Amino acid sequence: MDQRLTNIRHLALDMDGTIYRGGTLFPFTNPFLRLLDQLGISYSFLTNNCSKSLDDYKAHLDSLGVSARREQIYTSAHATFEYLKSEHAGLHRLFLIATPSLTAEVQAAGFQLTADDPQDEPDAVLVAFDMSLTFASLCRAAYWIKQGKPFFATHPDFVCPTDQPTVIVDCGSICAALTAATGVRPIAVPGKPDPRMLLGLASRHSLSPHEMAMVGDRIYTDIEMARRAGALGILVLTGEATQRDVDAASNQPDIVVNDLESLGQLLQS
């Protein structure tokens, strides 16, 4: 394991639960990022939550005191765009369930969006996280899926992490409703734990998977994606997963640390 750590040239850092929690930055985050700079290890911020645009995420990180460039941020939406363009190049017109921020990014990526109209036929249905979801758009998505249109989703999370007294219904739950209504599951979900997300990031940096580590707080998304991609999976115990979850997991993380500060100590040893 010491040898594998020595080979790491890039860290994919999950955000919520790893570098911050809700609206609170962990006190060890910025010292850890400065250490990576000193060690010559590059890093990206990775998230399944594609409700925000790159500019939104940059502004959020800036507000927390984390300096990040747009090109350092990679969401499940960008993994999905790359997947659709490489594997389904003929699909241009999408019926989309997404936030306004993501809607703008989908259009900027070169896709055309169809209206909630049975005469405005899409090539496919794409579902993401959508806090402005309407019953009408849910029904229209189900209609097109029933008509045989390919069905894709950005990520499988059922709920979105929050430090507020509520449950935030995420993309996976919306897809579950559509699957219950149509009997059809998404063809592909390129967000974590699908290895496409990490492999796409590796391609961006001209790295092989064994030169990368995925650092996150969820075993079934962050660590599972690392395992499927052939990258190092490092679990931090500052978010969802507990030591009890680790003990019960069938696929163990390669490394378990209390927090990023502890990981920094390992990288220096």
Order of alpha helices (4+ residues) and beta strands (2+ residues): alpha-beta-beta-beta-alpha-beta-alpha-beta-alpha-beta-alpha-beta-beta-alpha-beta-beta-beta-alpha-alpha-beta-alpha-beta-alpha-beta-alpha
